[in-house]
Amino acid sequence: MDNKFIRNIFYYKNYYLDFFEKLNPETKKKFNWTLQLIATIEKVPEKYFKHLTSTKGLFEIRVEVGTNIFRVFCCFDNGKLVILLNGFQKKSQKTPPNEIQLAEKLMKEYFEEQKK
C-alpha cells in the first residue's frame, strides 16, 4: 500500500478514540489498516468505506474481524479531510437508527463549530 496521503483523518472530540480504546488488539490493527487505506488510495472499495444512503454526507467505515462487524461513521470536510464520529459493533443486519441519529447530530455539531 502506498503511504502517500491523499486524505487526512481527523478524530472529532474523543468519540472515535473512546470506541477504539475498548477494542481488542486484532480489531485495533484492522481499524488502523482500514484508516490507512482510506487515507492513501483514491478509490476505496465499498467493502471498507461507503456512503450511507438516505443521509446527507454521512459515510461508514466498515471493519470485519472474524464474525464481528464494526462500523465508524464519518463525513468529509473540504473534500480531503475525513472526520471520524461515533463507532459501534454491529450486531444485526440493519444499522441501529440511534447510531445514525447520533452520527448526524455529531456531524451537525462539528460543522457548527467550524463556522465559529
KESEBA-493321 format. One line per field, with one value per residue (C-alpha): residue in three letters; x, y, z. Coordinates in Angstrom, 2 decimals, decimal comma. Example, Ala and Ser with C-alpha at 12.3 -4.5 7.8 and 13.67 -1.06 7.14 Angstrom:
aa <- c(ala ser)
X <- c(12,30 13,67)
Y <- c(-4,50 -1,06)
Z <- c(7,80 7,14)
//
This chain:
aa <- c(met asp asn lys phe ile arg asn ile phe tyr tyr lys asn tyr tyr leu asp phe phe glu lys leu asn pro glu thr lys lys lys phe asn trp thr leu gln leu ile ala thr ile glu lys val pro glu lys tyr phe lys his leu thr ser thr lys gly leu phe glu ile arg val glu val gly thr asn ile phe arg val phe cys cys phe asp asn gly lys leu val ile leu leu asn gly phe gln lys lys ser gln lys thr pro pro asn glu ile gln leu ala glu lys leu met lys glu tyr phe glu glu gln lys lys)
X <- c(0,00 1,33 1,98 1,41 -1,57 -4,32 -6,76 -6,27 -8,09 -9,42 -10,95 -13,91 -13,56 -12,98 -15,88 -13,80 -10,86 -13,11 -14,62 -11,17 -9,73 -12,30 -11,38 -9,13 -5,63 -6,59 -9,56 -7,46 -4,90 -7,62 -9,07 -5,62 -5,10 -8,51 -7,89 -4,54 -6,33 -8,84 -6,06 -3,84 -5,88 -8,08 -10,96 -11,61 -13,56 -17,15 -16,36 -14,41 -15,92 -19,45 -21,87 -24,98 -27,98 -30,78 -28,27 -26,72 -22,96 -22,63 -20,28 -19,43 -16,09 -16,62 -14,38 -14,90 -12,77 -13,83 -17,58 -17,56 -18,62 -17,75 -18,77 -17,49 -19,46 -17,60 -18,00 -15,85 -14,81 -13,25 -13,20 -9,95 -10,40 -12,24 -13,91 -14,41 -17,53 -19,04 -18,32 -20,15 -20,23 -22,93 -25,00 -27,82 -28,36 -29,78 -27,73 -29,35 -31,25 -29,99 -26,37 -27,21 -29,02 -26,02 -23,67 -25,90 -26,01 -22,20 -21,71 -24,00 -22,16 -18,79 -19,82 -21,42 -18,16 -16,22 -18,33 -17,21)
Y <- c(0,00 3,43 5,60 8,92 10,51 11,92 12,37 13,41 11,67 13,80 12,49 14,63 15,09 11,70 9,74 7,51 7,24 6,14 3,47 2,41 2,00 -0,69 -2,88 -5,92 -5,68 -7,56 -5,26 -2,15 -3,36 -3,87 -0,40 1,18 -0,70 0,41 4,07 3,94 2,55 5,40 7,96 6,64 5,30 7,31 4,85 2,98 -0,28 -0,13 -3,10 -0,68 2,75 3,51 6,43 5,81 6,16 8,29 10,55 13,81 13,36 10,54 7,64 4,47 2,78 -0,95 -3,45 -7,18 -9,30 -12,94 -12,91 -9,44 -6,43 -2,86 0,50 4,02 6,91 9,76 12,68 14,81 18,39 20,27 17,07 15,63 15,69 12,68 13,43 10,33 10,39 7,56 3,85 0,71 -3,05 -4,10 -7,00 -7,14 -6,74 -3,25 -0,35 0,84 4,10 5,61 5,23 7,04 9,78 10,22 10,44 13,05 15,05 14,91 15,87 18,87 19,83 19,58 21,83 24,38 24,56 25,08 28,15 29,90)
Z <- c(0,00 -0,99 2,07 0,27 2,00 -0,20 2,69 6,29 9,13 12,00 15,23 16,27 20,01 21,68 20,21 17,93 20,33 23,22 20,96 19,68 23,19 24,02 21,02 21,18 19,61 16,42 15,79 16,50 13,96 11,33 12,02 11,65 8,36 7,08 8,02 6,23 3,18 3,26 3,68 0,89 -2,03 -4,37 -4,79 -1,56 -2,06 -0,78 1,43 3,67 3,04 1,90 1,70 3,78 1,55 2,98 4,76 3,69 3,65 6,17 5,41 7,26 7,68 7,75 9,55 9,95 12,26 12,37 12,91 14,47 12,42 13,40 11,94 12,39 10,96 9,33 6,93 4,68 5,32 2,39 0,34 1,66 5,44 6,86 10,19 12,36 14,50 16,58 16,31 17,35 16,97 14,54 15,85 13,29 9,54 9,92 11,27 14,53 13,88 17,16 15,95 12,69 14,63 16,92 13,91 12,24 15,48 15,83 12,18 12,62 15,82 14,06 11,17 13,52 15,48 12,23 11,39 14,59)
//
